[in-house]
Amino acid sequence: MSTLHIFSKPLNYYSANQLENLILSDDNVLLVGDACFAKKQFRQFADTLLILEQDAQVRAIKLTDNDKAISYKDFVALTLSTNQSITW
């Protein structure tokens, strides 16, 4: 099972160098809140980014082919199906 990494702030808030060593290729990266604005920056950590659908809609974020919008229900299911989740 993989790890779910949940980000709520833009990437420049975090130490990107540290994250490179902690996010594995089979991990899931979920963007919520203002992290949605920085989805291009988070692309380095995952081929497909998960984005909380309501947060993207409120912020008028347009999703690309490599983005997957998920609902709160999907968010809960994903949390339960992963080995661990880390909220950054």
Residue, then its C-alpha position, 0 to 999 in steps of 0.5 A: m500500500s502507498t502513502l497519501h500525502i495531503f498538501s494544503k499550502p503552495l509548494n514554496y511553503y514546504s522544503a521541496n528538497q525534503l519532500e523529494n526524499l519522502i514521496l515515493s513513486d507509488d504514493n498519492v499526492l492530494l491537493v486541498g485548499d490553496a495548494c490547488f493554485a500550485k498544482k504545476q509545482f507539485r507535478q514533480f512528485a506525481d504523474t497524476l495529482l489528486i485535487l479535492e473537487q470542491d476546492a478546485q471549483v471554488r478557486a476556478i482551477k482548471l484541471t488537465d489530463n494529469d489531474k483527477a478531481i475527487s469528492y469528499k467521499d472519495f477522499v475518505a475512501l482513499t484515506l482508508s485504503t492507504n497504508q498511512s496519510i501525511t498532512w503537510 
